[in-house]
Structures are given as C-alpha cells and as structure tokens.
Amino acid sequence: MKNQIANDARMAKQEVNSFYNSMRAAGALKMANQLTQSLDQQASIMKNLNDQMVKPYQVIAKNALRSPIVPKSVLSSLAKTNSTLSGIPTKQLSQMIPYKFQTNPGFFKQIAEQQAAFAKKMSSWTKFAQKAQKELDQKYRTLIPVINLLSKNGWVITPFFEIDKLFMLRGKSTSYCIQFMTDYYSKEDHKQFFYEFDQLLKDFIDEDFDDGYLDQLQRMRKLVQSDFKNSDVLINTAVSILEFKYIEVMGFVSTGNTLRQKDINDYFKHHENDRRSIFDYLSFCSLLKTLSKFMGYENFNVGVENTHLTRHAIQHGRYDPSRYKDTDFIKVILLIIATRFCTDIYQLD
C-alpha cells in the first residue's frame, strides 16, 4: 500500500512538473501563478472530500455494525450522503437502496474500508502538494534580490516575462542585468516588447473614459513600429498614461488624490505581508518598487543634463530629451503593462 501511494505521488509530481515546464516555456508568469494557487488549494480540496465522502461513510458503517439488522435511520443517512454526492433526490435514492442492505452490515464496513484507503491517498497527495508549494516558494524567493536590482534601474517584471530567466541573473553585476533586459526587449526588432504592448492594447479598457488613452497608445504603437526613434517624442505622453492607469486601478480617478513616492512606499509596507502566492509577491514587489523609483523627486539644480529619469523630471521638462534611450520608452510602457495586469493592487485601501 505504501509503495502504491509513493508511486502515485511520484506520478503526480511528474505530471505537475510537465505541466509547469510547458507553462514556463510559454513565458507566462500569470499562468505559473495559477499553478502555485492550485497547489495552495489542494489541502482544502482534500479536506472537503474527506468531510463529504469519507467521514459520512465511516459513521454509517459504525452505526450499521451495532445490530444484525441495519436501522432504517442508517439507510436514510446513506441515501442523504449519496444524494449530496450524486445530485439524485434523497427520496429517489431511498427507493433504490435494496432491502438486503439491511441484513448485510458487512457491506457498509467494506465501503468504510474503501473510503479509508481513499483517505490515505488523499492524505498522500495533500502532503505532496504542501511540499511542492513550499519548494516552489523557496525557489522563487531567491529571485527577490534580482527583482530589487532591476527595479532600482527602472525595469519592471510584467506577467508576460519569462520569469525563470531571472535565475540567470542571480549574483550577476548591475551592468550585466541591465544589458540582459535591454537585449531581451530589443532583439528581433523588439519582438517581445511589441508582443507585450499588443497584450496591453487588447486589455487596456476598464471604464468608458479609458478610450482616449487607448487611442493614444494605439498611435504610439504605430509610430514606434515604423521607426523606434519616434519614441523620443512619445515618452511624455506615455508617462501621463502611466499616471492615469495607476490612479485608476487604485480607485482614485474620481477623487482629488494624486500619488506620491511616499504613498507608494507606505502602500507597499501596508500590503507587503498580505497572504499571496510567491508569483503574486514577485509581481507586486517589482511593480511597487519600480514605481517608487520612477516617482522619486529630483533636485533640478543639477541641470537637465544630470537629472534622473523620473516622472518628476520628465513632466516638469527637467530631463534633456537628447538623453533619451530606446529603453526609456520601453520601461514606461512596461510599467503601464505591469500596472494594468497586476490585479493584486486593484482597489486596495
């Protein structure tokens, strides 16, 4: 029996690994997140199965063995239990239960034994799911330093980024990581960037007043497709759309509120320890920390040739446009994408 349970667990693990590898190859953080949520739910699912299927039969069997003739109350319990599981009305099931069940308490004992064996398998799967969940969490938590390094340099991780590629950046220098991200979004005529941009366009609208911003994004898409150097004159508009989007997802559009760097930092601290999967945490951490960096205030006394690339410097005309790089436009658009798809920040207080 133990060997069978171990084999079942190994087969289940192989299936999960196969499933996960296919998702990883697709480069979908959003899909990978569904896996860890699934593992997180296994214990609850198995407990419900145990409560609904195993325990009721064990109680019925215990009552049935008390006398040579099974009481009608036990048969009634059997009908109710099976009605709950099958959806067949209790009255109909009561009529279908053979009379011989009343004179065969051993029948109920056999059911209880079968259910107990089933419970052991459920317990084995639950333990495997919990172990897999823990291993998954530990593995991906090692990416937090990489997320932090990229955020400090303006790179956010979107749901469409191949998250496992970040393992290649652990322990690497800042310049190496920046070059990696630059290559990732620039190679093959910005193929990955345009793919993610298109996902944003398909799913940008939340409310009716989003139409004008979407129209601007669509025009941007056409302009940079024809010549990526057009991005230099699009960054200011992109920053404006970014600000609209994170104000919208946090529910501030119809208020007098604006968002400052302090608000973002406080918001992150307030929700950092909320219960969430590791993939949700990485997404949440990357977005909030990158936004915080981008929302930083600049000392304009250093001159437009020395300010950092922030919302403050761009919107106030204190960043020399000749300093713009293609990656600056990419970073802003990626921030819009991450904000749009990071449902973990929607309408939080």
Secondary structure, 3 states (H helix, E strand, C coil): CHHHHHHHHHHHHHHHHHHHHHHHHHCCHHHHHHHHHHHHHHHHHHHHHHHHHHHHHHHHHHHHCCCCCCCHHHHHHHHHHHHHHHCCCHHHHHHHCCHHHHHCHHHHHHHHHHHHHHHHHHHHHHHHHHHHHHHHHHHHHCCHHHHHHHHHCCCCCCCCCCHHHHHHHCCCCHHHHHHHHHHHHHHHHHHHHHHHHHHHHHCCCCCHHHHHHHHHHHHHHHHHHHCHHHHHHCHHHHHHHHHHHHHHHCCCCCCCCCCCHHHHHHHHHHHCCCCCCHHHHHHHHHHHHHHHHHCCCCCHHHCCCCCCCCHHHHHCCCCCHHHCCHHHHHHHHHHHHHHHHCHHHCCCC
